Amino acid sequence: MGLPNKDEVEGKFDQAKGAVKENVGDAIGDRDMEAEGAADRAKGNLQEGYGEVKHKVGDAIKDVGDAIRR
């Protein structure tokens, strides 16, 4: 697998952002911030997964193209 694509990177960023919000929200007793962080993490997980699928499909297409050229 090569470099991560945009969706994978943004997904990781949202996961990290969500974890920070959750922890800060928990520390200061702000349940809304905590819930927002959980939502950001969930969104990040989905986006990263979508990016991984795109990456795998792209790799598979490249492999097929390489096989045809032989």
SULGIDA-V806707 format. One record per residue. N is the residue number from 1. RES is the residue in three letters. PHI is phi in radians with two decimals (* if undefined). OMEGA is omega in whole degrees, -180 to 180 (999 if undefined). Layout:
# SULGIDA-V806707
[[N/RES/PHI/OMEGA] [N/RES/PHI/OMEGA]]
This chain:
# SULGIDA-V806707
[[1/MET/*/-178] [2/GLY/-1.56/180] [3/LEU/-1.15/179] [4/PRO/-1.18/178] [5/ASN/-1.51/-175] [6/LYS/-1.00/-178] [7/ASP/-1.15/179] [8/GLU/-1.13/-179] [9/VAL/-1.16/180] [10/GLU/-1.11/178] [11/GLY/-1.10/178] [12/LYS/-1.09/179] [13/PHE/-1.08/180] [14/ASP/-1.12/177] [15/GLN/-1.11/-180] [16/ALA/-1.15/179] [17/LYS/-1.06/180] [18/GLY/-1.13/179] [19/ALA/-1.11/178] [20/VAL/-1.11/180] [21/LYS/-1.06/179] [22/GLU/-1.06/-178] [23/ASN/-1.16/179] [24/VAL/-1.16/179] [25/GLY/-1.04/178] [26/ASP/-1.14/-177] [27/ALA/-1.15/-178] [28/ILE/-1.75/177] [29/GLY/1.33/180] [30/ASP/-1.71/-176] [31/ARG/-1.15/178] [32/ASP/-1.13/179] [33/MET/-1.15/179] [34/GLU/-1.09/179] [35/ALA/-1.17/177] [36/GLU/-1.09/177] [37/GLY/-1.11/178] [38/ALA/-1.10/178] [39/ALA/-1.14/177] [40/ASP/-1.07/179] [41/ARG/-1.12/179] [42/ALA/-1.10/177] [43/LYS/-1.06/179] [44/GLY/-1.09/178] [45/ASN/-1.07/179] [46/LEU/-1.13/-177] [47/GLN/-1.15/178] [48/GLU/-1.12/178] [49/GLY/-1.06/177] [50/TYR/-1.08/179] [51/GLY/-1.10/179] [52/GLU/-1.13/178] [53/VAL/-1.12/178] [54/LYS/-1.02/-179] [55/HIS/-1.08/-179] [56/LYS/-1.14/178] [57/VAL/-1.13/178] [58/GLY/-1.07/178] [59/ASP/-1.11/-180] [60/ALA/-1.13/179] [61/ILE/-1.11/178] [62/LYS/-1.08/179] [63/ASP/-1.09/178] [64/VAL/-1.13/178] [65/GLY/-1.06/178] [66/ASP/-1.11/-180] [67/ALA/-1.16/-180] [68/ILE/-1.18/-178] [69/ARG/-1.20/-178] [70/ARG/-1.26/999]]
